[in-house]
Amino acid sequence: MKLLPVLQAVLFAVGKQPITWIIDGNNVMAHKGTPIDRITLAKKLEPIQGADAVVLVFDGRPGDETSKVSEGILQTVSLGEGITSDDYIIQEVMDLVESIPKRRVQVVTADRELRRIVLKNKAVVHRVVNPVTFWRRYLPRLCGLKLREPVEEEVV
């Protein structure tokens, strides 16, 4: 009887923690092969289903006020004038550390300083992902477009 694979799958499922993706929107748009405007980027992220929450954060523009729009699990945050997405992301991580210490957060940014600061909270921040890597590897999987190949078991 092949009980070991079943037992491993059960233990993996039980230990799974909720995942929140926090995405530095301006940082993603600055890379080749990604959308170059806010609306298109948000539309491409809407089909994500492999996460508990996705927070897309954009830097403040002159004359704008902070606004939050939610569509399913995607929350798009456009910050007010003078507020940076880095500050907002750091505060969001700190809030999650205090309120839900078991939550796993994955941050998408190429900003080295932001990476250094959020990784100080290893209990919550699972990893920081480069925007290009997120766009090419993670996004298709999170949207259910690219599923992992099933491993064929050897029959003895």
N, C-alpha and C positions, 0 to 999 in steps of 0.2 A: 504494500500500500504506500502511496506517495503522499505522506502526511506533511512532510517538511515544507513543500511549496505552499500548501494551503495555510499552514501555521504562520509562515513568513508573511503572506498576504494579509492575514487577519491582524497580526501584530503591527504591520505597517499602517493599515487603515485606522486602527485604534489610536495610534500615536500621532496621527495627522493633526496639525494645528491650522487654524484659519490663516490665510495669506492675504495681505494687503499690498498692492502695488502702488507706490507713490512715484509719479513720473514728472520729471522736470521738463515741461513742454517746450520751452524755448531752447533748451539744450538738445532735445530730440530733433527739432526742426532745423538745427544748425548742421546736421550731418547729411552726407550724400545718400540718396536713395530713400529718404523719408519725406513726408509731406512738408510743404513750406508755408502752410497757413494753419491757423488754429482750428478752423471749422473742419477741414479735411482730416486733420490729425484726430480730432475727437470722433469723427464718423468712423475712422478706421479702427478705433479702440472700442466702439460700442458692442461689437459681437463677442467680446471676451466673456467667457463663461467659466474658465478654469481658475477663478479667484473669488474671494469673498467681497473684496472691494478694490476699486481702481480709482485713484485720485490723480487727476491730471492738473498740474499747477502751471500757470503762466505768470510771468513778471508783470508788474504794474506798468501801465502806460500813462503818459501825461493826460490829466483831465478825467481819468477813469476812476470809478469806485469799485471796491471789492464786490464780486458777485459769485454765487455758487449755483450751478445747475446740475441736477441729478437726472440721469437716464438709466434706470436699472441699477447695476452695480457701479456704473461710471459716474463719478462726480467731477465736474469741470470747474476749477477755481480760477477766476481771472482776478488778480489782485489789484488793489488801488494804486494810485500814483505813489511812487517812492518805496513801495514794498517789493522785496525781491522774493523769488520763488525759493531760494536757498533758506532764507529766514523762516518762511512758512513751513517748508519741509522739516527743518530742524524742530520747530515747535510742534508739528504734527507727530513726529517720532517721540518727543518728550511726553506728549499727552498720552500716547499709546503705552509708553513705559509705565506711566502712573496708573492708568485706568485698566488696561488689559495686558498684564505682563506676559501672558502666554501667547500673544499674537505674534505671528511672524511677518515681518515687513521686508519687502524687497524694493530698493530704490533704484530708479533708472536715471542716471546722470553720468556725464564725463567730467564733471567739476571735481578736481582733486581735493579741494578744501572741504567741500560738502561731503565727499566720500569719507575723508578722515574723521570728520565730526560725527556723522551718523554711525560709523562703525565702532565708535566708543560704546554704543549700546548693543553689544553682541547678543544680549539676551532677547532682544526684539528684532533688530535688523539682521536678517538672515544673510543677505548679500547685497552688494551694489553692482548693478549690471550696466555695461556700456550701452548707449543708445542704439548703435548699429547691431550689436549682438542681440539686444532685445527685439529690434525690428525684424531681423532675419530668422532668429532661432526661437525666441520665446513667444512672440505674438502669434505665429501660425498655430502653435500648440495650444495656447490659451484660448484661441478662437475655435479649436476643434478641427482645423483644416489639415493638420499634419499629425497623425497619430503615430505612436511608436510601433515599430514592427513587432509582432508577437514572436517570442523566442520558441523555436521548435524544440520539443523535448526528445531526447534520444531514447528509443525503445530498446530495451534489453531483453 
